């Protein structure tokens, strides 16, 4: 973090301190905050699954839809990575969120296959 601050023209310092108070409660609060973030990610993964399912049911096998879903998944992945980076104690929901992100990737790949298959069959005009 100090390096990033310095790269932006600032000065960064690192201090070592001793916690005065209930360490267990502090750790508990930090873990609660991470679990809340993971819960949001899990909810967004559920939304992603529903979106892909709607695209399939409505037969929206277009490159535009594929690109939109790819962008949504990339945002989810980046968000997950940011939360994971500050998850010092590796709370319980981190693994579930990671597994769901992977499942989202698999669903997107399945959808991608359908888009390319559809475009191969219907998208090209014959001379």
N, C-alpha and C positions, 0 to 999 in steps of 0.2 A: 504494500500500500504506500509505503514511504517513497518508493521508486516512482509510482504513478504520480504522486503529489509533486515530486521534484521535476518530472517530465512536463508537468503543466506549469512549471515556473515557481512553485511554492517550496516551502521547506517542511520536511516531515521529521518527527522525532518518535522514538519508541521508548515507552516507560515500562518498567516492571513495578508492580505494586502487590500489596497484600490485601486480600479481601477481609473486611471487617464486617461480620454479620453472618447470617445463615447461608453458607455456601450451597447447601442442598436446595434451598428455595430459589436461589439465583439460577442454578442449573435447571431446575424445574421450569422456571419462567422462560428461559432460553429455549428449552425443548418444546414447550407449549407453542411458542411463536413459530418454530420450524414446522411443527405438526400442523398448525393452521395453514401455513404456506403450502405444505404438501397436500393438504385436504383440498385447497383451491386447485392445485395442479391435477389432482385426481378427478375433480369435478370437470375440469376442462378436457381431460382425456375422455370422460364419458360423453361430453358434448361432441368431441371429435369423432368418436365411434358412431354417434347418432347422425352426424353430418355425412359421413361416408355412406352409411346405410341409406340415407335419403337420396344421395346421389345415385346409388345403385338402383334403388326402387324406382326412381324417376328417370332412369336411363340417361343421366347427364354425363355421358362419357366424352367429355371434351377436354382439350388441352388446357383451356382456361380454368375449368373446375379443378383439374389436376394441379395446376400451378398454385391456385388459391389454397388448396389443401396442403400442398408442400410448404407454403409460406407459414400457414398456421402451425404445422408440426414443428418447423424450425423455431418459431417463437416459443412454443412449449418446451422444446429441448433446451433452448438458451435459458429460459426461466428456471427450469429444473436444475441446470448446471449452476446457476447463481445461488439458488437455495442450498444445493448440496455443498457448495464452497463455504458457506457460513454455518453449516450443520456440524459443529465441532464435536458433538456427542453422538452423532449418527442415530437419530431418533427412529422409532419403529416404522413410521410411514415412509421413510426414504426409500426402502426397498420396494414397497408396493408401488410408489410413484414411478420409480425407475422401470419396474416391470411393465407398468401400463404404458409408459412412453415407448418401450420396445414393441408392445402390442399395437400401438398406434402406427409405428413404422411398418409393421407387417401388414396392417390393414391398408395403409397407403400403397404399399407395393402391390397388393392384390388389386386395388382400384386402378393403379397405374397399368397393370397388365390388361385389365378390361378396357381401359381407354385406348391403349395401343391396338388391341385386338379389334375394337369397334372401328377405329380409324382405318385400319387395314381393310376391313370389310366394307365400310360405308363412306369413308371420308375421301377416298381418291376417286376423282372423276375418270371415267374410261373414255378413251378416244374412239 
